[in-house]
Amino acid sequence: MTNLLLVMLGWFTGGFVNGLAGFGAAMVAMPLIASFIDFSLAVPSCVLIVLTLNCQVGWDFRHDIEFRYIKGVLIGALPGVVLSAIFLPFIPEDGLKGGMGIFIACYALYSLFFEKSKHGEHVIHPVWGYITGILSSSLGMAFGFNGPPLAAYVAYCGCNARAVKGILGAGFIVTGFFIVAAKSSAGLMTTDVIKIWALSSPAVIAGSKLGILLSSKLSEQKFRILLFIALAAMGIRIAWSALA
């Protein structure tokens, strides 16, 4: 019971970050909950929880979505799921955890020190959506989160803030449905997974609402610094615990 409460708290925290930044629920929640439940439960429940959250986000921003940027993500998502389904069974759980930690740490450090601050200077070609779909669905299959490729892709679309949130929500829904279908066909949506999803979904949505409410109180630059420092620390910790 204590573990479930901690998992719910982890998802509340992830939802809070997602409400502030527009993405990051799973990237924050997964390192927090990985110590309390098995990875075989964490990943399938994660994709259900994130899909639930993004259905709400997508609905809220449905009138602002630039669908030309979603087409490539939709087409690229399926081969990403297929490739992951073929290769993931041959990778040990500790290897997946270590890979997740290393990826989070590297992504956070890159965002802190190397990412350009002015994303609107160059508008990305929609063809990059195909690559984004493959990478996003592959990450979602392996680790339960598919945000970094989509966030990077949308950041360079040259859209306004509402359109960015709409594209992110729609992109997460597209890849999320493929991932959930793949996990379900593999028999991974067990009773325990559904239980975690049912308990954690209200927590992640409540966190998201609070994050949106407080988003105007904190400058984007300060928040991004705090977020990526925390993500780097969590990524290093979970990679060390898995690989050591």
Residue pairs with C-beta under 8 A, 6 or more apart in sequence:
3 36
3 37
4 196
4 199
6 32
6 33
6 36
7 33
7 36
7 37
7 196
7 199
7 200
8 199
8 200
8 203
9 32
9 203
10 28
10 29
10 32
10 33
10 36
11 25
11 29
11 33
11 49
11 200
11 201
11 203
11 204
11 207
12 203
12 204
12 206
12 207
13 28
13 29
13 32
13 207
14 24
14 25
14 26
14 27
14 28
14 29
14 30
14 32
14 204
14 207
15 25
15 29
15 53
15 203
15 204
15 205
15 206
15 207
15 208
15 209
15 210
15 211
16 207
16 208
16 210
16 211
17 24
17 25
17 28
17 207
17 211
17 227
18 24
18 25
18 28
18 53
18 57
18 204
18 207
18 208
18 211
19 207
19 208
19 209
19 210
19 211
19 212
19 213
19 214
19 215
20 211
20 212
20 214
20 215
20 218
20 223
21 211
21 223
21 224
21 227
22 151
22 164
22 165
22 168
23 147
23 150
23 151
23 168
23 172
24 147
24 151
24 227
24 231
25 49
25 50
25 53
25 145
25 147
25 204
25 208
26 46
26 49
26 50
26 143
26 144
26 145
26 146
26 147
27 104
27 107
27 145
27 147
27 148
27 231
28 227
28 230
28 231
28 234
29 46
29 49
29 204
30 42
30 46
30 100
30 143
30 144
30 145
31 100
31 101
31 104
31 231
31 234
31 235
31 237
31 238
32 234
33 42
34 42
34 97
34 100
34 238
35 238
35 241
37 45
37 196
38 93
39 93
39 96
39 97
40 93
40 188
41 190
41 192
41 193
41 196
42 144
43 142
43 143
43 144
43 183
43 188
44 144
44 183
44 188
44 189
44 190
44 193
45 144
45 193
45 196
45 197
45 200
46 144
46 145
47 140
47 144
47 176
47 179
47 180
47 183
48 180
48 189
48 193
48 194
48 197
48 201
49 196
49 197
49 200
49 201
49 204
50 140
50 144
50 145
50 146
50 172
50 176
51 172
51 173
51 176
51 177
51 179
51 180
52 197
52 201
52 204
52 205
53 201
53 204
53 205
53 208
54 168
54 169
54 172
54 173
54 176
55 173
56 205
56 208
57 165
57 168
57 169
57 172
57 208
58 65
58 166
58 169
58 170
58 172
58 173
59 169
60 169
61 162
61 163
61 165
61 166
61 169
62 166
63 166
64 160
64 162
64 163
64 165
64 166
65 163
65 166
65 167
65 169
65 170
66 157
66 159
66 163
66 166
66 167
67 170
68 126
69 126
69 129
69 153
69 154
69 157
69 159
69 167
69 171
70 129
70 167
70 170
70 171
70 174
71 126
71 129
72 126
72 127
72 128
72 129
72 130
72 131
72 132
72 133
73 129
73 130
73 132
73 133
73 136
73 150
73 153
73 171
73 174
73 175
74 133
74 174
75 129
75 130
75 133
76 129
76 130
76 131
76 132
76 133
76 134
76 136
76 137
77 133
77 134
77 136
77 137
77 174
77 175
77 178
78 133
78 137
78 178
79 134
80 133
80 134
80 135
80 136
80 137
80 138
80 141
80 175
80 178
81 137
81 138
81 141
81 178
81 179
81 181
81 182
83 134
83 138
84 137
84 138
84 141
84 142
84 182
85 141
85 182
85 186
88 96
88 141
88 142
91 99
91 142
94 242
94 243
95 242
96 142
96 143
97 238
97 239
97 241
97 242
98 238
98 239
98 242
98 243
99 142
99 143
100 142
100 143
100 235
100 238
100 239
101 234
101 235
101 236
101 237
101 238
101 239
101 240
101 241
101 242
101 243
102 235
102 239
103 139
103 143
103 148
103 235
104 231
104 232
104 234
104 235
104 238
105 231
105 232
105 235
105 236
105 239
106 235
107 148
107 231
107 235
108 227
108 228
108 229
108 231
108 232
108 235
109 228
109 232
111 224
111 228
112 225
112 228
112 229
112 232
119 155
119 156
120 158
122 156
122 158
123 156
123 157
123 158
124 153
124 156
124 157
124 158
128 153
129 153
131 149
132 149
132 150
132 152
132 153
132 171
133 174
133 175
135 149
136 146
136 147
136 149
136 150
136 171
136 175
137 146
137 175
137 178
137 179
139 145
139 146
139 148
139 149
140 146
140 175
140 176
140 179
141 179
141 182
141 183
146 172
146 175
146 176
146 179
147 172
150 168
150 171
150 172
150 175
151 168
153 171
154 164
154 167
154 168
154 171
155 164
157 163
157 164
157 167
159 167
180 189
183 189
